Amino acid sequence: MSKIFFTADTHFGHKNIIKFSDRPFKTIQEMNEEIIERWNNKVGPDDMVYHLGDVGLCSSSKLRKILDRLNGKIHLIRGNHESAAEDCHSRFEWIKDYHELEVPDPDAFKGVRFIALFHYAMRVWNASHYGTWHLYGHTHGELEDLSDSLSLDVGVDCHDFEPLSYEEIKDLMSQKNWESPF
């Protein structure tokens, strides 16, 4: 059975991201290889991956070689740096600006977990007042995680440079102190 994973802000090939986000890598090559290895250690060939933007900042040909090494069926939510990724559109299941994902989950309301996927953090989203989740990237861990909001930065800078499984997200969300307004 395939699993579901979420990630953002891999920034493959982006020379300045190491400095900008204080990543623990000496070179772009080291960063790329480490993120690829960590991704493939968790994600299987048939697993679904929702990448919430900023896949890479390099030539399309270089990015395509990296994408071809990554396990999983990748769905892309556009970030603000996607020109190379758009040129590699055939590697993605689809590319969208925003997506509302429904995941079967016996612990969720009516057995379905509703998740709003967007590159940017939102304070409110569709049905947020009913306990739906919002996953985002873009902030590289610089935006405070609100313990009373069911939103989460899934970017690699926040999560040891690897994708998070649905189960890991579920565990993190269960630790929040969100309360229904009803």
ZISUL-V252050 format. One record per backbone hydrogen bond with DSSP energy under -1.0 kcal/mol. CO is the residue of the C=O (numbers start at 1). NH is the residue of the N-H. E is the energy in kcal/mol with one decimal. If there is no record, write none. Layout:
((CO,NH,E) (CO,NH,E))
This chain:
((3,48,-2.9) (4,166,-2.1) (5,50,-2.6) (6,164,-2.9) (7,52,-3.4) (8,156,-2.3) (11,14,-2.1) (12,57,-2.2) (16,20,-3.1) (17,21,-2.5) (18,23,-1.8) (23,25,-1.2) (27,31,-2.1) (28,32,-3.3) (29,33,-2.7) (30,34,-2.3) (31,35,-2.5) (32,36,-2.6) (33,37,-2.6) (34,38,-2.5) (35,39,-2.5) (36,40,-2.7) (37,41,-1.7) (39,42,-1.2) (39,43,-3.0) (44,47,-1.3) (47,73,-3.2) (48,5,-2.6) (49,75,-3.3) (50,7,-2.1) (51,77,-2.9) (53,9,-2.9) (54,11,-2.4) (55,12,-2.8) (59,63,-2.5) (60,64,-2.6) (61,65,-1.5) (62,66,-1.6) (63,67,-3.1) (64,68,-2.3) (66,69,-1.4) (67,70,-1.1) (73,49,-2.6) (74,93,-3.2) (75,51,-3.0) (76,96,-2.7) (82,86,-3.1) (83,87,-1.4) (86,89,-1.3) (88,91,-2.6) (89,92,-1.4) (94,76,-2.6) (96,78,-3.2) (99,117,-3.3) (101,115,-2.8) (103,113,-3.5) (105,108,-1.9) (108,111,-2.5) (109,112,-1.7) (111,105,-2.4) (113,103,-2.8) (114,133,-2.2) (115,101,-2.9) (116,135,-2.3) (117,99,-2.0) (119,137,-1.8) (125,128,-2.6) (127,130,-1.9) (127,132,-1.4) (128,131,-1.5) (133,116,-3.0) (134,152,-2.0) (135,118,-1.9) (136,154,-3.0) (137,139,-1.7) (139,142,-2.2) (146,149,-1.5) (147,177,-2.5) (149,151,-1.3) (150,134,-2.1) (152,136,-2.2) (155,158,-1.6) (156,161,-2.5) (159,162,-1.5) (164,6,-2.5) (165,169,-2.3) (166,170,-2.8) (167,171,-2.1) (168,172,-2.3) (169,173,-2.8) (170,174,-1.9) (173,176,-1.4))
